[in-house]
Amino acid sequence: MNEENKKEETKKQEPADGSPNRLTRTFRTYKAEFKKIVWPSREQLIKHTITVMVVSLIFGVYIAIVDGIFGAAFSRFVEMVS
């Protein structure tokens, strides 16, 4: 039996209305995919968390500095125009 015949037989057995047979197969597929997930080790998780926190802090400080500079420049501009 070739692949096309197998697919055709499977399609014939499937109900067209999405009944539990199809739902069961969908959840089995999800379960198989979840088994393929590779979770990080505790050390990797801690390392990546610290990296994200440090980079976020650096960008936050940078944005605060740029905001302060533009805010001061805008205030001086408004004073000169007034």
N, C-alpha and C positions, 0 to 999 in steps of 0.2 A: 504494500500500500504506500503510495507516494505522499508527499507533503500536502499537495493540493486536495487529495481525497480526504486526508485527515482533517484539514481545515473545513472542508465542506460538511463533513459529518458532524464536526463540532458545532458549526453554525446551525445545522438542522436540529440539534439537540437543545440549543439555547432558546429559551422562550423570548419572544420579541418584546414583551412588556416589562423587562427588567425585574423579573421575579427573584426570589431569594437565591436561586442557583447562580445567577450573575453576580449578585451581591456577595455571596460566599467566595466566589472566585476573585472578586476585587479585593476582599480583605485578605485572602491568602497571598495575593500579589503584594499588598502592603507589608504583610508580615515578612515575606521573603526579602523585600527591599530594606526593611529595618534591620534585618540580620546582617546586611552588608555594611552598616554604618560602623566606622572606626572612631571610637571616642578617644579624646586626648587623655594622656595620663595626668595624674594630679600635678606633677611638676610642670608639664607643658601648660596646663590650665593656669596655674599660678603665674608662670612666666608671661604668658600672653595677656593675662589680666593686668599685670603690672605695666606691661608695655602700653596697653591701651590707655591706662590711667595717666601715665607720664606724658604720652603724646597729646592726650586731651588737655592736660594741664598746660603744656607748652603752648598749644594753639589758643587756649583760653586767655593766657597772659598776653600773647601776641595781639589778639583781638581787642583786649582791654586797652593796651597801649595805643594801638592804631585809633581806636574809638576816642581815647582821651586827646590825642593829637588833633584829630579832625574836629572834635567838639570845641577845643580851645581855639582852633583856627576859625571855625564858624562863628564863635562868640566874638572874636576880634573883628571879623568881617562885619557882623551886625552892628557893632559899636561904631565902626568907621562909616557905615552907611547912614546911621541915625544922626 
